[in-house]
Amino acid sequence: MVFETKEQVLEKVMSMPKPHCPHCDQEMSLWEVPPVNFSDGLGWGAPYLFMCFNDDCPFYKRGWESMRENYAHNCSYRCMNYPGTEQFEAIPVFSPAGGTGQIIDDEVLAARKALEENIKKGFSILAECYVSKDMPTVMQLLLDGAEPVRVRIKAAEMIGDFGELEAVEPIRNAKFGNVKLQETVDAAVGKIHARFFTRECPFCAEIIKKRAKICKHCGKEVAGL
């Protein structure tokens, strides 16, 4: 059995003509299902669906009254379609904005494509840096907040493997704002210190020998700390 990645499914769905809602004949929107179970808890059955977001759709408009009368719920439903099929079903929504956050439009797709290209470009540069041991470029990628997080995490890993002591200070002075990235950076600094048998003074943060008893920078006793 061949399993498709989510990206492969998206590419295939994007190549399909968008269906029209059988209730209002408006072209349906491509919709990414949220990461929660639905109905019987077995999941959505597909990572992407087509959905009608026409607020004037009679199916959607009638749904508000129908749900209040039959189930005493203040909600409605929209028409959805499983890509590549003639299967149209109803999905509940609890406000006019319900589900709109998962609409995949051209702008979102363009942003995803740009991110993927930037990740590929960053990884390609890092691969060249790995061969040439070009740590300044790796450091530049790590500290550049405009780079994708995945690229910066890989750069941090490389600095941990090949970085010199001079890399510690600029890394410590940077703010990364991402938990996974910060954890990788901290681990990288730890690797550098392990490689050079050094550590940072707990009082002045200057780099000292691991076995030092007195910090040569601030004069404080650091034995056992």
N, C-alpha and C positions, 0 to 999 in steps of 0.2 A: 504494500500500500504506500502511495506517495503522499507525503504531507506537505502542504504549501505553507510558506511563511505568511505572516500578515501583510507584509509588503507585496508579496506576489499576488495575494488575493486582491489587494487594492488596485494593483496595476491591471489585473484582469477585469475587475468591475468597472474601472474607469474607461476601458475600451468598449464597454457595452452602451448601447443607446439608452438614455434615461426613459423609463416607462412613464406613462401618463396616468394620473389618478382616475380610476373608473367612475368616480363620483362627481368630479368637476372638470376632468380632462386637462388639468394643469400638469406640466412637467414636474415630476417628483425630484426631490433633492437627495443627493448621496449623504448618508448618515452613518456615523461611526457609533457602534453600540457602546453604552457605558460599561465599565467593569463591574457590573452587579448582575446577579441572577434575576430572572424574570419568570413570572407565572409559577410553573411547577418546580422551579429551582434547577432545571436542567440546562439553563443558559439560553442564549439567543439563537444558537444554531448557525450563526454566521457573524463575522466581525464587522461587516458592513451591510446596510440595508438601504433601500430607497424609501423615502417618506414624503407624504404630501404635507406641506406647511402653509397651504392656502387657508387663511382665516375665514374666507367666504365659502369654503367647501361645504356643501350641504351635509355631508357625512359628519364633519367636525361640528357644525353649528347645531345639528339635531342631537349630537352626543351629550351636550350639557343638560338638556331637559331630560333625556332618556336616563342618564345616570342618576339624576336627582330623584326621578319618579320611581325607578326600579331598584336602586341600591342606596338611596339617601346619601350619595357622595357628590361633592361639588367638583366634578371633573368631567372631562370629555374623552374623546379618542380620535386619533388620526389614522389615516390609511397608510399601511406600509406594505412593501413588496420585497420578496426575497430575490436578489439579483439572479437573472438568467432564468426566471420562472414566471408563470402566470399566477402565482400564488399571492393573493392580496389578503391582508389581515388587519385587525385593529390593534392599536397600541394605546393604552391610557395615558393621558396628560392631565396635569393638575393646574395648569395655567396656560395662557396663550404663548408664554415663552418656554413652556416645557419642551425639553429636547433640542431647543435651538442651539445650545452650546456645542452639540456634537455634529452640526452641519459641516460638511466638508465642501467649501467653495474653492474657486480658482485661486483666491489669494492665499488660503491655507495651504493648498497643494504647492503653490509656488514657494511658500516659506519652507515647507518640508523639503522640497527639492534643493533649495539653496543650502539648507542645513546639511543635507546629505553630501552635497558637493564640497562644502567647507570641511566636513569630517574627512572625506577622501583626500582632499588636498593636504590637510594637516597631518594625516597619517603617512602620506607619501613623503612629506618633508621630514618627519620624524624618522622614517626608515633610512633616509639618506644621512641624517644626523647620527643614527646608530652606527652606520658603517664608518663615517669619518670622525666620530666622537666629537661632533660640533656642539658642545654644551652651551655656548652663548645663544645659539638659535633655539635650542630646547628650552632654555630659561626664558627667552623672549616669548615663546608660545605659552609657557606656563603662566606667565604674569599678565598676558594679554586677555583682559576680560571679554573681548569681542570674540575670542576663539570658542568653539564648542567645548562643553564640559568634558566630553569623551576624549578630545584631543589633549586638553590640559591635564586630565588624569594620567594619560599615557606619558605625557612629558614629565610629570612628577615621578612616575615609576622609573623612567630612564635616568633622571637626576639622582634618584636613590641608588641606582646601579653604578653610575659613572661620575657623578658630581664631585666637585672638590669642596673643601671647607669654605671657600669664598662664596659658595652658593647659599650657605645657611642664612647669612644676614639679610639679603634681599627677600628671601622666602619668608623669614620670620616677620619682616616689616610689611608684608602684603596681607590684604584681606581677601579671602576667596569666596565667602558667601554661599558655599555649597558643602554640605556635610560630608559627602563621599569624597569630594576633592580635597577638603581639609584633612580628612583622615589619611588619604594617600600622601599628601604633602608631609604630614607629621611622621608617617612611616618612612618617607624618603630621607628626612632629616636624621631620623634614628639610624638609618643605614649608613649615612655619611659619617656620623660620629663613631659608629661601630668599626668602620673601615679605618679611621684615622686615630682610634683610641682617644677620643675627645668627648667633651660634653659642654654644656652651657652653665655658667655660674648662676646659681639660683638667686643671687643678689643683684648682679649687674648685667647678666645675660651675655657677657663676653665668653668667647670660646677658650676653654682651658683643657689641660690634660685630664684624662679620666681619673688618674691616680692622684691628682693634685690635692694637697691638704689646705693650702692657702691660695686664694685667687691672686694671680699676679697683676690683675687689673685694679681691683678694689681693695685688696688686702684682707678680705673677710675669710674666716675659717670655713672651709667647705668639706672637710673630712666627714664622711658618713652621710652627706646630704646628696 
